[in-house]
Amino acid sequence: MYKTVYKITLTKASYYYIFASMELKYAKNLKKDSKGNYKSADIYLRAN
């Protein structure tokens, strides 16, 4: 079971931080800008 805990706007720094520290499946609804960069995502954390 996953719970949405926050929605973020991705910067290059936060992109690398998040995807280095979480499995990609925890991030849903990834949106890209016109240059193909990720710009936002809903981050899911495993519920305890």
C-alpha positions in Angstrom: 0.0 0.0 0.0 1.3 3.4 -0.9 0.3 6.8 0.3 0.8 10.1 -1.4 2.7 12.2 1.1 3.6 15.2 -1.0 3.6 16.7 -4.5 6.8 18.3 -5.6 8.2 20.4 -8.3 11.4 18.8 -9.5 14.5 20.7 -9.9 17.6 19.0 -11.2 19.0 18.7 -7.7 15.8 17.3 -6.2 15.4 14.9 -9.2 18.7 13.3 -8.4 18.1 13.3 -4.7 14.7 11.7 -5.0 15.6 9.0 -7.5 18.8 8.2 -5.8 17.0 7.7 -2.5 13.7 6.1 -3.6 12.8 3.4 -6.0 11.3 4.8 -9.2 8.0 3.0 -8.6 7.4 5.3 -5.6 7.1 8.3 -8.0 3.9 8.5 -10.0 2.4 11.0 -12.4 5.7 12.2 -13.6 5.3 15.2 -15.9 7.8 16.5 -18.3 8.4 20.0 -19.7 8.8 20.8 -23.4 12.5 20.0 -23.2 11.8 16.5 -21.8 12.9 17.2 -18.3 10.9 16.0 -15.4 9.1 18.9 -13.8 6.7 17.4 -11.2 5.8 14.2 -9.6 3.6 12.7 -6.9 5.8 10.9 -4.5 4.5 7.9 -2.7 6.0 6.4 0.4 5.3 2.9 1.7 2.8 3.1 4.5 3.9 1.6 7.8 
